[in-house]
Amino acid sequence: MNQKYYVFNESRQSFLHLGVSVADTSLRRLQGLLGRWSLRSNEGLWVFPSRGIHTIGLFFPIDVVYLDASRKVVHLIEHLKPFRIASIRTDCDSVLELPTRSIYTSSTMVGDQLAILTEEQMQVHWRKERQPEAEQPLIKTVGQR
């Protein structure tokens, strides 16, 4: 079974995507999104490692997010049309191939920090983020007992 990952933009506090599969073997990277007629809103691909991608053989446009080793956004391409070759980025460690408008709807920008986690890892991540809030003492307003 292919594990699905959540892509969360920590800088903007928004989800970029909720169903990314990993292409981390030579065969999976070679296949990529080939053989599909469209990309549903809950489908995407995290190509790892990669410094660039192409859409030769695709029949639909995609959004492309280039990430460095720390998952920081280093380059974005919105609506990359079919049969194109995207730029090669030497500062890139992996690439997200997402449905069009994913970048726009999440307000993702170059420099944003992303977290790519499984559902379980995301729940643990949120618990850690919320724990300091729970440990803070409640401040009473004037007049409260």
N, CA, C and O atoms as CSV, one atom per row, in Angstrom:
chain,resi,resn,atom,element,x,y,z
A,1,MET,N,N,0.836,-1.170,0.000
A,1,MET,CA,C,0.000,0.000,0.000
A,1,MET,C,C,0.886,1.240,0.000
A,1,MET,O,O,1.896,1.291,0.701
A,2,ASN,N,N,0.508,2.221,-0.776
A,2,ASN,CA,C,1.274,3.449,-0.904
A,2,ASN,C,C,0.854,4.434,0.180
A,2,ASN,O,O,-0.299,4.863,0.222
A,3,GLN,N,N,1.792,4.793,1.061
A,3,GLN,CA,C,1.524,5.729,2.160
A,3,GLN,C,C,1.205,7.121,1.620
A,3,GLN,O,O,1.875,7.603,0.707
A,4,LYS,N,N,0.190,7.763,2.180
A,4,LYS,CA,C,-0.187,9.127,1.807
A,4,LYS,C,C,0.342,10.091,2.864
A,4,LYS,O,O,0.372,9.780,4.055
A,5,TYR,N,N,0.754,11.261,2.403
A,5,TYR,CA,C,1.311,12.273,3.284
A,5,TYR,C,C,0.522,13.564,3.196
A,5,TYR,O,O,-0.037,13.901,2.153
A,6,TYR,N,N,0.487,14.283,4.315
A,6,TYR,CA,C,-0.077,15.628,4.362
A,6,TYR,C,C,1.051,16.614,4.115
A,6,TYR,O,O,2.166,16.422,4.600
A,7,VAL,N,N,0.767,17.668,3.363
A,7,VAL,CA,C,1.739,18.736,3.160
A,7,VAL,C,C,1.166,19.981,3.828
A,7,VAL,O,O,0.163,20.534,3.378
A,8,PHE,N,N,1.814,20.412,4.903
A,8,PHE,CA,C,1.343,21.543,5.692
A,8,PHE,C,C,2.339,22.694,5.586
A,8,PHE,O,O,3.533,22.520,5.826
A,9,ASN,N,N,1.835,23.864,5.226
A,9,ASN,CA,C,2.659,25.060,5.138
A,9,ASN,C,C,2.721,25.685,6.524
A,9,ASN,O,O,1.774,26.342,6.958
A,10,GLU,N,N,3.836,25.481,7.218
A,10,GLU,CA,C,3.982,25.992,8.581
A,10,GLU,C,C,4.060,27.515,8.609
A,10,GLU,O,O,3.636,28.139,9.582
A,11,SER,N,N,4.596,28.114,7.558
A,11,SER,CA,C,4.716,29.568,7.508
A,11,SER,C,C,3.353,30.248,7.383
A,11,SER,O,O,3.136,31.312,7.962
A,12,ARG,N,N,2.443,29.642,6.637
A,12,ARG,CA,C,1.119,30.231,6.396
A,12,ARG,C,C,0.019,29.561,7.225
A,12,ARG,O,O,-1.129,30.005,7.213
A,13,GLN,N,N,0.376,28.489,7.947
A,13,GLN,CA,C,-0.590,27.740,8.738
A,13,GLN,C,C,-1.762,27.269,7.884
A,13,GLN,O,O,-2.926,27.453,8.241
A,14,SER,N,N,-1.427,26.652,6.743
A,14,SER,CA,C,-2.459,26.130,5.845
A,14,SER,C,C,-1.972,24.829,5.215
A,14,SER,O,O,-0.770,24.602,5.079
A,15,PHE,N,N,-2.907,23.996,4.842
A,15,PHE,CA,C,-2.554,22.769,4.151
A,15,PHE,C,C,-2.347,23.072,2.676
A,15,PHE,O,O,-3.157,23.754,2.049
A,16,LEU,N,N,-1.253,22.560,2.135
A,16,LEU,CA,C,-0.993,22.653,0.710
A,16,LEU,C,C,-1.637,21.463,0.006
A,16,LEU,O,O,-2.140,21.584,-1.110
A,17,HIS,N,N,-1.613,20.308,0.680
A,17,HIS,CA,C,-2.204,19.109,0.077
A,17,HIS,C,C,-2.417,18.038,1.133
A,17,HIS,O,O,-1.725,18.019,2.150
A,18,LEU,N,N,-3.390,17.129,0.892
A,18,LEU,CA,C,-3.731,16.094,1.866
A,18,LEU,C,C,-3.575,14.672,1.352
A,18,LEU,O,O,-3.987,13.737,2.040
A,19,GLY,N,N,-3.003,14.469,0.180
A,19,GLY,CA,C,-2.906,13.109,-0.329
A,19,GLY,C,C,-1.709,12.869,-1.223
A,19,GLY,O,O,-1.859,12.387,-2.345
A,20,VAL,N,N,-0.528,13.198,-0.743
A,20,VAL,CA,C,0.673,13.078,-1.568
A,20,VAL,C,C,1.288,11.689,-1.403
A,20,VAL,O,O,1.495,11.224,-0.282
A,21,SER,N,N,1.577,11.036,-2.518
A,21,SER,CA,C,2.310,9.771,-2.527
A,21,SER,C,C,3.783,10.071,-2.749
A,21,SER,O,O,4.132,11.122,-3.288
A,22,VAL,N,N,4.643,9.159,-2.338
A,22,VAL,CA,C,6.080,9.369,-2.473
A,22,VAL,C,C,6.621,8.573,-3.652
A,22,VAL,O,O,6.320,7.391,-3.816
A,23,ALA,N,N,7.430,9.247,-4.471
A,23,ALA,CA,C,8.161,8.581,-5.554
A,23,ALA,C,C,9.628,8.628,-5.153
A,23,ALA,O,O,10.358,9.546,-5.526
A,24,ASP,N,N,10.052,7.624,-4.386
A,24,ASP,CA,C,11.401,7.619,-3.844
A,24,ASP,C,C,12.291,6.506,-4.393
A,24,ASP,O,O,13.409,6.313,-3.916
A,25,THR,N,N,11.800,5.778,-5.390
A,25,THR,CA,C,12.621,4.768,-6.056
A,25,THR,C,C,12.779,5.169,-7.520
A,25,THR,O,O,12.009,5.979,-8.037
A,26,SER,N,N,13.765,4.606,-8.171
A,26,SER,CA,C,13.994,4.932,-9.585
A,26,SER,C,C,12.756,4.646,-10.431
A,26,SER,O,O,12.385,5.456,-11.281
A,27,LEU,N,N,12.122,3.510,-10.204
A,27,LEU,CA,C,10.943,3.136,-10.980
A,27,LEU,C,C,9.778,4.094,-10.724
A,27,LEU,O,O,9.117,4.527,-11.668
A,28,ARG,N,N,9.526,4.421,-9.475
A,28,ARG,CA,C,8.424,5.346,-9.159
A,28,ARG,C,C,8.691,6.744,-9.711
A,28,ARG,O,O,7.775,7.402,-10.203
A,29,ARG,N,N,9.958,7.205,-9.631
A,29,ARG,CA,C,10.289,8.526,-10.189
A,29,ARG,C,C,10.128,8.518,-11.702
A,29,ARG,O,O,9.657,9.499,-12.278
A,30,LEU,N,N,10.509,7.430,-12.349
A,30,LEU,CA,C,10.374,7.313,-13.800
A,30,LEU,C,C,8.909,7.329,-14.213
A,30,LEU,O,O,8.542,7.997,-15.180
A,31,GLN,N,N,8.072,6.597,-13.488
A,31,GLN,CA,C,6.646,6.547,-13.808
A,31,GLN,C,C,5.965,7.869,-13.485
A,31,GLN,O,O,5.165,8.358,-14.283
A,32,GLY,N,N,6.266,8.454,-12.336
A,32,GLY,CA,C,5.678,9.732,-11.945
A,32,GLY,C,C,4.168,9.731,-12.079
A,32,GLY,O,O,3.491,8.852,-11.545
A,33,LEU,N,N,3.644,10.708,-12.786
A,33,LEU,CA,C,2.193,10.829,-13.006
A,33,LEU,C,C,1.767,10.307,-14.368
A,33,LEU,O,O,0.620,10.503,-14.771
A,34,LEU,N,N,2.673,9.642,-15.087
A,34,LEU,CA,C,2.343,9.116,-16.409
A,34,LEU,C,C,1.211,8.097,-16.327
A,34,LEU,O,O,1.057,7.397,-15.326
A,35,GLY,N,N,0.440,8.030,-17.376
A,35,GLY,CA,C,-0.645,7.061,-17.446
A,35,GLY,C,C,-1.954,7.560,-16.863
A,35,GLY,O,O,-2.928,6.811,-16.797
A,36,ARG,N,N,-1.988,8.799,-16.446
A,36,ARG,CA,C,-3.223,9.372,-15.910
A,36,ARG,C,C,-3.767,10.397,-16.892
A,36,ARG,O,O,-3.018,11.063,-17.607
A,37,TRP,N,N,-5.084,10.505,-16.907
A,37,TRP,CA,C,-5.731,11.497,-17.763
A,37,TRP,C,C,-5.994,12.793,-17.020
A,37,TRP,O,O,-6.220,13.840,-17.626
A,38,SER,N,N,-5.962,12.708,-15.688
A,38,SER,CA,C,-6.171,13.898,-14.866
A,38,SER,C,C,-5.567,13.649,-13.492
A,38,SER,O,O,-5.161,12.535,-13.162
A,39,LEU,N,N,-5.520,14.703,-12.711
A,39,LEU,CA,C,-5.022,14.611,-11.342
A,39,LEU,C,C,-6.124,15.135,-10.429
A,39,LEU,O,O,-6.476,16.313,-10.481
A,40,ARG,N,N,-6.662,14.257,-9.599
A,40,ARG,CA,C,-7.744,14.658,-8.696
A,40,ARG,C,C,-7.208,15.564,-7.586
A,40,ARG,O,O,-6.003,15.621,-7.340
A,41,SER,N,N,-8.108,16.257,-6.937
A,41,SER,CA,C,-7.707,17.195,-5.891
A,41,SER,C,C,-7.045,16.503,-4.704
A,41,SER,O,O,-6.313,17.148,-3.953
A,42,ASN,N,N,-7.284,15.204,-4.516
A,42,ASN,CA,C,-6.668,14.482,-3.408
A,42,ASN,C,C,-5.458,13.640,-3.841
A,42,ASN,O,O,-5.022,12.755,-3.104
A,43,GLU,N,N,-4.925,13.915,-5.025
A,43,GLU,CA,C,-3.754,13.195,-5.514
A,43,GLU,C,C,-2.595,14.159,-5.716
A,43,GLU,O,O,-2.793,15.324,-6.062
A,44,GLY,N,N,-1.401,13.666,-5.499
A,44,GLY,CA,C,-0.196,14.441,-5.717
A,44,GLY,C,C,0.997,13.513,-5.598
A,44,GLY,O,O,0.854,12.353,-5.214
A,45,LEU,N,N,2.176,14.026,-5.929
A,45,LEU,CA,C,3.371,13.200,-5.906
A,45,LEU,C,C,4.529,13.993,-5.327
A,45,LEU,O,O,4.774,15.132,-5.725
A,46,TRP,N,N,5.243,13.381,-4.381
A,46,TRP,CA,C,6.459,13.959,-3.812
A,46,TRP,C,C,7.626,13.188,-4.404
A,46,TRP,O,O,7.870,12.041,-4.030
A,47,VAL,N,N,8.345,13.811,-5.324
A,47,VAL,CA,C,9.453,13.166,-6.031
A,47,VAL,C,C,10.729,13.437,-5.232
A,47,VAL,O,O,11.156,14.581,-5.077
A,48,PHE,N,N,11.328,12.343,-4.725
A,48,PHE,CA,C,12.462,12.462,-3.823
A,48,PHE,C,C,13.508,11.411,-4.129
A,48,PHE,O,O,13.154,10.232,-4.116
A,49,PRO,N,N,14.732,11.719,-4.397
A,49,PRO,CA,C,15.289,13.055,-4.618
A,49,PRO,C,C,15.026,13.527,-6.050
A,49,PRO,O,O,14.844,12.721,-6.962
A,50,SER,N,N,15.010,14.831,-6.220
A,50,SER,CA,C,14.795,15.412,-7.550
A,50,SER,C,C,15.224,16.873,-7.552
A,50,SER,O,O,15.063,17.587,-6.562
A,51,ARG,N,N,15.770,17.298,-8.679
A,51,ARG,CA,C,16.144,18.705,-8.850
A,51,ARG,C,C,15.272,19.376,-9.911
A,51,ARG,O,O,15.401,20.576,-10.153
A,52,GLY,N,N,14.391,18.608,-10.540
A,52,GLY,CA,C,13.504,19.150,-11.557
A,52,GLY,C,C,12.659,18.051,-12.161
A,52,GLY,O,O,12.942,16.866,-11.986
A,53,ILE,N,N,11.622,18.450,-12.872
A,53,ILE,CA,C,10.690,17.476,-13.458
A,53,ILE,C,C,10.308,17.909,-14.867
A,53,ILE,O,O,10.695,18.982,-15.330
A,54,HIS,N,N,9.538,17.054,-15.539
A,54,HIS,CA,C,8.984,17.399,-16.852
A,54,HIS,C,C,7.538,16.920,-16.897
A,54,HIS,O,O,7.111,16.103,-16.082
A,55,THR,N,N,6.808,17.439,-17.853
A,55,THR,CA,C,5.411,17.012,-18.021
A,55,THR,C,C,5.213,16.353,-19.386
A,55,THR,O,O,4.098,16.317,-19.906
A,56,ILE,N,N,6.283,15.839,-19.955
A,56,ILE,CA,C,6.182,15.120,-21.225
A,56,ILE,C,C,5.401,13.829,-20.970
A,56,ILE,O,O,5.773,13.028,-20.113
A,57,GLY,N,N,4.339,13.641,-21.708
A,57,GLY,CA,C,3.492,12.469,-21.528
A,57,GLY,C,C,2.276,12.724,-20.650
A,57,GLY,O,O,1.396,11.869,-20.557
A,58,LEU,N,N,2.213,13.879,-20.009
A,58,LEU,CA,C,1.028,14.220,-19.225
A,58,LEU,C,C,-0.003,14.896,-20.120
A,58,LEU,O,O,0.342,15.502,-21.135
A,59,PHE,N,N,-1.253,14.787,-19.740
A,59,PHE,CA,C,-2.338,15.392,-20.509
A,59,PHE,C,C,-3.049,16.491,-19.730
A,59,PHE,O,O,-4.143,16.914,-20.104
A,60,PHE,N,N,-2.424,16.956,-18.642
A,60,PHE,CA,C,-3.038,17.961,-17.781
A,60,PHE,C,C,-1.933,18.808,-17.148
A,60,PHE,O,O,-0.809,18.333,-16.984
A,61,PRO,N,N,-2.242,20.052,-16.793
A,61,PRO,CA,C,-1.249,20.909,-16.134
A,61,PRO,C,C,-1.131,20.559,-14.646
A,61,PRO,O,O,-2.033,19.952,-14.068
A,62,ILE,N,N,-0.012,20.948,-14.040
A,62,ILE,CA,C,0.210,20.711,-12.616
A,62,ILE,C,C,0.881,21.938,-11.986
A,62,ILE,O,O,1.454,22.775,-12.684
A,63,ASP,N,N,0.798,22.026,-10.676
A,63,ASP,CA,C,1.588,22.988,-9.908
A,63,ASP,C,C,2.828,22.258,-9.411
A,63,ASP,O,O,2.763,21.081,-9.056
A,64,VAL,N,N,3.955,22.959,-9.388
A,64,VAL,CA,C,5.224,22.353,-8.997
A,64,VAL,C,C,5.852,23.176,-7.876
A,64,VAL,O,O,5.980,24.396,-7.979
A,65,VAL,N,N,6.245,22.480,-6.798
A,65,VAL,CA,C,6.887,23.127,-5.657
A,65,VAL,C,C,8.249,22.470,-5.460
A,65,VAL,O,O,8.337,21.266,-5.217
A,66,TYR,N,N,9.311,23.269,-5.567
A,66,TYR,CA,C,10.677,22.795,-5.351
A,66,TYR,C,C,11.051,23.025,-3.887
A,66,TYR,O,O,10.832,24.111,-3.351
A,67,LEU,N,N,11.615,22.002,-3.241
A,67,LEU,CA,C,11.978,22.082,-1.826
A,67,LEU,C,C,13.455,21.777,-1.616
A,67,LEU,O,O,14.034,20.961,-2.332
A,68,ASP,N,N,14.062,22.435,-0.633
A,68,ASP,CA,C,15.439,22.088,-0.277
A,68,ASP,C,C,15.402,20.953,0.749
A,68,ASP,O,O,14.331,20.429,1.054
A,69,ALA,N,N,16.553,20.577,1.276
A,69,ALA,CA,C,16.635,19.428,2.184
A,69,ALA,C,C,15.860,19.644,3.480
A,69,ALA,O,O,15.436,18.675,4.109
A,70,SER,N,N,15.668,20.890,3.888
A,70,SER,CA,C,14.922,21.172,5.119
A,70,SER,C,C,13.439,21.417,4.847
A,70,SER,O,O,12.718,21.854,5.744
A,71,ARG,N,N,12.970,21.144,3.630
A,71,ARG,CA,C,11.583,21.306,3.177
A,71,ARG,C,C,11.168,22.779,3.076
A,71,ARG,O,O,9.995,23.117,3.239
A,72,LYS,N,N,12.130,23.632,2.811
A,72,LYS,CA,C,11.837,25.051,2.574
A,72,LYS,C,C,11.598,25.240,1.079
A,72,LYS,O,O,12.326,24.681,0.259
A,73,VAL,N,N,10.576,26.029,0.718
A,73,VAL,CA,C,10.229,26.263,-0.681
A,73,VAL,C,C,11.308,27.151,-1.324
A,73,VAL,O,O,11.582,28.255,-0.855
A,74,VAL,N,N,11.918,26.637,-2.417
A,74,VAL,CA,C,12.957,27.408,-3.103
A,74,VAL,C,C,12.515,27.897,-4.477
A,74,VAL,O,O,13.137,28.798,-5.039
A,75,HIS,N,N,11.441,27.312,-5.028
A,75,HIS,CA,C,10.945,27.743,-6.341
A,75,HIS,C,C,9.529,27.204,-6.526
A,75,HIS,O,O,9.187,26.139,-6.013
A,76,LEU,N,N,8.714,27.953,-7.265
A,76,LEU,CA,C,7.323,27.557,-7.536
A,76,LEU,C,C,7.017,27.721,-9.013
A,76,LEU,O,O,7.485,28.662,-9.653
A,77,ILE,N,N,6.229,26.801,-9.549
A,77,ILE,CA,C,5.695,26.936,-10.902
A,77,ILE,C,C,4.207,26.610,-10.827
A,77,ILE,O,O,3.818,25.486,-10.508
A,78,GLU,N,N,3.390,27.606,-11.125
A,78,GLU,CA,C,1.949,27.384,-11.147
A,78,GLU,C,C,1.500,27.048,-12.566
A,78,GLU,O,O,1.930,27.673,-13.536
A,79,HIS,N,N,0.632,26.053,-12.665
A,79,HIS,CA,C,0.005,25.679,-13.934
A,79,HIS,C,C,1.046,25.343,-15.028
A,79,HIS,O,O,1.016,25.912,-16.120
A,80,LEU,N,N,1.957,24.417,-14.715
A,80,LEU,CA,C,2.928,23.956,-15.713
A,80,LEU,C,C,2.181,23.090,-16.722
A,80,LEU,O,O,1.616,22.056,-16.367
A,81,LYS,N,N,2.182,23.513,-17.961
A,81,LYS,CA,C,1.403,22.848,-19.002
A,81,LYS,C,C,2.033,21.511,-19.405
A,81,LYS,O,O,3.214,21.271,-19.158
A,82,PRO,N,N,1.222,20.642,-20.030
A,82,PRO,CA,C,1.754,19.357,-20.514
A,82,PRO,C,C,2.859,19.549,-21.562
A,82,PRO,O,O,2.915,20.568,-22.252
A,83,PHE,N,N,3.717,18.559,-21.658
A,83,PHE,CA,C,4.806,18.499,-22.638
A,83,PHE,C,C,5.800,19.645,-22.463
A,83,PHE,O,O,6.268,20.221,-23.446
A,84,ARG,N,N,6.125,19.977,-21.207
A,84,ARG,CA,C,7.106,21.005,-20.890
A,84,ARG,C,C,8.212,20.404,-20.021
A,84,ARG,O,O,8.018,19.380,-19.366
A,85,ILE,N,N,9.357,21.049,-20.027
A,85,ILE,CA,C,10.460,20.674,-19.153
A,85,ILE,C,C,10.657,21.823,-18.172
A,85,ILE,O,O,10.941,22.951,-18.577
A,86,ALA,N,N,10.506,21.535,-16.892
A,86,ALA,CA,C,10.666,22.558,-15.857
A,86,ALA,C,C,12.151,22.786,-15.598
A,86,ALA,O,O,12.990,21.945,-15.920
A,87,SER,N,N,12.452,23.926,-15.018
A,87,SER,CA,C,13.847,24.268,-14.750
A,87,SER,C,C,14.475,23.304,-13.749
A,87,SER,O,O,13.798,22.747,-12.885
A,88,ILE,N,N,15.774,23.124,-13.887
A,88,ILE,CA,C,16.564,22.326,-12.947
A,88,ILE,C,C,17.091,23.287,-11.891
A,88,ILE,O,O,17.652,24.332,-12.219
A,89,ARG,N,N,16.911,22.932,-10.630
A,89,ARG,CA,C,17.355,23.777,-9.529
A,89,ARG,C,C,18.393,23.026,-8.698
A,89,ARG,O,O,18.088,21.991,-8.106
A,90,THR,N,N,19.602,23.541,-8.656
A,90,THR,CA,C,20.668,22.867,-7.910
A,90,THR,C,C,20.455,22.970,-6.398
A,90,THR,O,O,20.986,22.153,-5.646
A,91,ASP,N,N,19.689,23.956,-5.948
A,91,ASP,CA,C,19.415,24.108,-4.521
A,91,ASP,C,C,18.212,23.286,-4.069
A,91,ASP,O,O,17.764,23.406,-2.928
A,92,CYS,N,N,17.696,22.459,-4.957
A,92,CYS,CA,C,16.492,21.668,-4.705
A,92,CYS,C,C,16.868,20.239,-4.301
A,92,CYS,O,O,17.814,19.654,-4.828
A,93,ASP,N,N,16.101,19.699,-3.355
A,93,ASP,CA,C,16.309,18.328,-2.893
A,93,ASP,C,C,15.151,17.415,-3.307
A,93,ASP,O,O,15.345,16.220,-3.527
A,94,SER,N,N,13.946,17.987,-3.410
A,94,SER,CA,C,12.771,17.220,-3.808
A,94,SER,C,C,11.756,18.152,-4.449
A,94,SER,O,O,11.855,19.375,-4.347
A,95,VAL,N,N,10.764,17.538,-5.122
A,95,VAL,CA,C,9.755,18.312,-5.858
A,95,VAL,C,C,8.373,17.744,-5.564
A,95,VAL,O,O,8.181,16.529,-5.540
A,96,LEU,N,N,7.416,18.634,-5.343
A,96,LEU,CA,C,6.016,18.250,-5.204
A,96,LEU,C,C,5.295,18.527,-6.509
A,96,LEU,O,O,5.381,19.633,-7.041
A,97,GLU,N,N,4.582,17.533,-7.035
A,97,GLU,CA,C,3.736,17.688,-8.215
A,97,GLU,C,C,2.295,17.630,-7.723
A,97,GLU,O,O,1.837,16.597,-7.234
A,98,LEU,N,N,1.587,18.747,-7.856
A,98,LEU,CA,C,0.255,18.889,-7.255
A,98,LEU,C,C,-0.772,19.334,-8.280
A,98,LEU,O,O,-0.407,19.824,-9.349
A,99,PRO,N,N,-2.055,19.169,-7.968
A,99,PRO,CA,C,-3.103,19.678,-8.867
A,99,PRO,C,C,-2.985,21.200,-9.014
A,99,PRO,O,O,-2.508,21.887,-8.111
A,100,THR,N,N,-3.418,21.705,-10.149
A,100,THR,CA,C,-3.367,23.150,-10.367
A,100,THR,C,C,-4.176,23.866,-9.292
A,100,THR,O,O,-5.146,23.327,-8.758
A,101,ARG,N,N,-3.762,25.077,-8.992
A,101,ARG,CA,C,-4.341,25.966,-7.993
A,101,ARG,C,C,-3.997,25.578,-6.561
A,101,ARG,O,O,-4.461,26.233,-5.627
A,102,SER,N,N,-3.202,24.538,-6.360
A,102,SER,CA,C,-2.782,24.169,-5.005
A,102,SER,C,C,-1.921,25.266,-4.393
A,102,SER,O,O,-2.076,25.599,-3.218
A,103,ILE,N,N,-1.022,25.823,-5.181
A,103,ILE,CA,C,-0.145,26.893,-4.692
A,103,ILE,C,C,-0.971,28.128,-4.369
A,103,ILE,O,O,-0.799,28.737,-3.313
A,104,TYR,N,N,-1.861,28.493,-5.271
A,104,TYR,CA,C,-2.685,29.686,-5.096
A,104,TYR,C,C,-3.592,29.580,-3.876
A,104,TYR,O,O,-3.636,30.499,-3.057
A,105,THR,N,N,-4.307,28.482,-3.747
A,105,THR,CA,C,-5.289,28.361,-2.667
A,105,THR,C,C,-4.637,28.273,-1.289
A,105,THR,O,O,-5.275,28.615,-0.294
A,106,SER,N,N,-3.395,27.829,-1.204
A,106,SER,CA,C,-2.697,27.747,0.083
A,106,SER,C,C,-1.846,28.983,0.354
A,106,SER,O,O,-1.268,29.107,1.434
A,107,SER,N,N,-1.760,29.900,-0.613
A,107,SER,CA,C,-0.942,31.122,-0.508
A,107,SER,C,C,0.539,30.820,-0.300
A,107,SER,O,O,1.255,31.618,0.306
A,108,THR,N,N,0.998,29.683,-0.794
A,108,THR,CA,C,2.395,29.290,-0.632
A,108,THR,C,C,3.306,30.199,-1.440
A,108,THR,O,O,3.001,30.561,-2.577
A,109,MET,N,N,4.441,30.566,-0.827
A,109,MET,CA,C,5.411,31.448,-1.476
A,109,MET,C,C,6.823,30.907,-1.257
A,109,MET,O,O,7.061,30.101,-0.358
A,110,VAL,N,N,7.749,31.363,-2.091
A,110,VAL,CA,C,9.158,31.000,-1.918
A,110,VAL,C,C,9.599,31.454,-0.535
A,110,VAL,O,O,9.309,32.575,-0.117
A,111,GLY,N,N,10.299,30.580,0.168
A,111,GLY,CA,C,10.764,30.870,1.523
A,111,GLY,C,C,9.911,30.236,2.600
A,111,GLY,O,O,10.331,30.168,3.755
A,112,ASP,N,N,8.710,29.765,2.247
A,112,ASP,CA,C,7.829,29.122,3.229
A,112,ASP,C,C,8.422,27.794,3.680
A,112,ASP,O,O,9.104,27.115,2.913
A,113,GLN,N,N,8.157,27.434,4.918
A,113,GLN,CA,C,8.603,26.166,5.481
A,113,GLN,C,C,7.450,25.175,5.436
A,113,GLN,O,O,6.366,25.463,5.944
A,114,LEU,N,N,7.670,24.007,4.830
A,114,LEU,CA,C,6.633,22.977,4.740
A,114,LEU,C,C,6.956,21.813,5.663
A,114,LEU,O,O,8.119,21.543,5.964
A,115,ALA,N,N,5.925,21.140,6.100
A,115,ALA,CA,C,6.041,19.882,6.836
A,115,ALA,C,C,5.329,18.827,6.004
A,115,ALA,O,O,4.177,19.013,5.614
A,116,ILE,N,N,6.009,17.721,5.732
A,116,ILE,CA,C,5.413,16.616,4.975
A,116,ILE,C,C,5.379,15.420,5.911
A,116,ILE,O,O,6.408,14.812,6.207
A,117,LEU,N,N,4.164,15.091,6.376
A,117,LEU,CA,C,3.993,14.120,7.444
A,117,LEU,C,C,2.824,13.185,7.171
A,117,LEU,O,O,1.890,13.530,6.447
A,118,THR,N,N,2.891,11.990,7.765
A,118,THR,CA,C,1.750,11.082,7.726
A,118,THR,C,C,0.672,11.638,8.655
A,118,THR,O,O,0.923,12.574,9.414
A,119,GLU,N,N,-0.512,11.066,8.595
A,119,GLU,CA,C,-1.595,11.527,9.459
A,119,GLU,C,C,-1.199,11.419,10.931
A,119,GLU,O,O,-1.443,12.341,11.708
A,120,GLU,N,N,-0.590,10.301,11.314
A,120,GLU,CA,C,-0.177,10.098,12.700
A,120,GLU,C,C,0.900,11.110,13.100
A,120,GLU,O,O,0.839,11.685,14.187
A,121,GLN,N,N,1.875,11.327,12.230
A,121,GLN,CA,C,2.928,12.297,12.516
A,121,GLN,C,C,2.360,13.711,12.634
A,121,GLN,O,O,2.833,14.501,13.450
A,122,MET,N,N,1.352,14.032,11.827
A,122,MET,CA,C,0.732,15.351,11.880
A,122,MET,C,C,0.018,15.552,13.214
A,122,MET,O,O,0.084,16.640,13.787
A,123,GLN,N,N,-0.659,14.528,13.714
A,123,GLN,CA,C,-1.332,14.634,15.004
A,123,GLN,C,C,-0.333,14.871,16.126
A,123,GLN,O,O,-0.583,15.692,17.008
A,124,VAL,N,N,0.791,14.167,16.108
A,124,VAL,CA,C,1.840,14.368,17.108
A,124,VAL,C,C,2.411,15.784,16.987
A,124,VAL,O,O,2.649,16.449,17.995
A,125,HIS,N,N,2.626,16.236,15.762
A,125,HIS,CA,C,3.152,17.582,15.507
A,125,HIS,C,C,2.219,18.641,16.098
A,125,HIS,O,O,2.684,19.584,16.738
A,126,TRP,N,N,0.930,18.494,15.892
A,126,TRP,CA,C,-0.044,19.462,16.415
A,126,TRP,C,C,-0.101,19.440,17.935
A,126,TRP,O,O,-0.235,20.486,18.571
A,127,ARG,N,N,0.001,18.239,18.522
A,127,ARG,CA,C,-0.004,18.153,19.989
A,127,ARG,C,C,1.180,18.921,20.566
A,127,ARG,O,O,1.043,19.619,21.571
A,128,LYS,N,N,2.339,18.790,19.930
A,128,LYS,CA,C,3.536,19.505,20.396
A,128,LYS,C,C,3.353,21.011,20.244
A,128,LYS,O,O,3.774,21.781,21.108
A,129,GLU,N,N,2.721,21.434,19.140
A,129,GLU,CA,C,2.495,22.862,18.905
A,129,GLU,C,C,1.505,23.440,19.909
A,129,GLU,O,O,1.662,24.581,20.342
A,130,ARG,N,N,0.501,22.676,20.281
A,130,ARG,CA,C,-0.551,23.174,21.175
A,130,ARG,C,C,-0.194,23.019,22.649
A,130,ARG,O,O,-0.791,23.693,23.488
A,131,GLN,N,N,0.745,22.166,22.989
A,131,GLN,CA,C,1.090,21.902,24.370
A,131,GLN,C,C,1.540,23.162,25.116
A,131,GLN,O,O,1.098,23.363,26.247
A,132,PRO,N,N,2.386,24.015,24.553
A,132,PRO,CA,C,2.764,25.224,25.283
A,132,PRO,C,C,1.559,26.094,25.635
A,132,PRO,O,O,1.546,26.727,26.690
A,133,GLU,N,N,0.549,26.134,24.767
A,133,GLU,CA,C,-0.662,26.900,25.052
A,133,GLU,C,C,-1.377,26.332,26.279
A,133,GLU,O,O,-1.850,27.088,27.127
A,134,ALA,N,N,-1.455,25.022,26.373
A,134,ALA,CA,C,-2.152,24.373,27.477
A,134,ALA,C,C,-1.408,24.560,28.795
A,134,ALA,O,O,-2.031,24.577,29.857
A,135,GLU,N,N,-0.086,24.701,28.743
A,135,GLU,CA,C,0.705,24.844,29.956
A,135,GLU,C,C,0.723,26.275,30.481
A,135,GLU,O,O,1.142,26.499,31.616
A,136,GLN,N,N,0.281,27.245,29.690
A,136,GLN,CA,C,0.278,28.634,30.120
A,136,GLN,C,C,-0.825,28.842,31.159
A,136,GLN,O,O,-1.925,28.309,31.012
A,137,PRO,N,N,-0.532,29.616,32.209
A,137,PRO,CA,C,-1.568,29.851,33.223
A,137,PRO,C,C,-2.682,30.729,32.661
A,137,PRO,O,O,-2.456,31.591,31.812
A,138,LEU,N,N,-3.865,30.486,33.153
A,138,LEU,CA,C,-5.011,31.305,32.717
A,138,LEU,C,C,-4.905,32.667,33.392
A,138,LEU,O,O,-4.644,32.752,34.592
A,139,ILE,N,N,-5.104,33.708,32.638
A,139,ILE,CA,C,-5.050,35.069,33.171
A,139,ILE,C,C,-6.469,35.535,33.409
A,139,ILE,O,O,-7.296,35.542,32.497
A,140,LYS,N,N,-6.739,35.920,34.623
A,140,LYS,CA,C,-8.087,36.406,34.961
A,140,LYS,C,C,-8.178,37.888,34.645
A,140,LYS,O,O,-7.246,38.658,34.877
A,141,THR,N,N,-9.320,38.259,34.113
A,141,THR,CA,C,-9.542,39.679,33.851
A,141,THR,C,C,-10.040,40.358,35.110
A,141,THR,O,O,-10.478,39.689,36.046
A,142,VAL,N,N,-9.979,41.663,35.142
A,142,VAL,CA,C,-10.409,42.430,36.307
A,142,VAL,C,C,-11.859,42.119,36.607
A,142,VAL,O,O,-12.707,42.123,35.715
A,143,GLY,N,N,-12.136,41.851,37.875
A,143,GLY,CA,C,-13.502,41.580,38.284
A,143,GLY,C,C,-13.832,40.098,38.360
A,143,GLY,O,O,-14.876,39.735,38.901
A,144,GLN,N,N,-12.967,39.227,37.830
A,144,GLN,CA,C,-13.234,37.785,37.915
A,144,GLN,C,C,-12.605,37.231,39.169
A,144,GLN,O,O,-11.604,37.752,39.662
A,145,ARG,N,N,-13.194,36.178,39.679
A,145,ARG,CA,C,-12.658,35.540,40.900
A,145,ARG,C,C,-12.010,34.243,40.585
A,145,ARG,O,O,-11.506,33.569,41.483
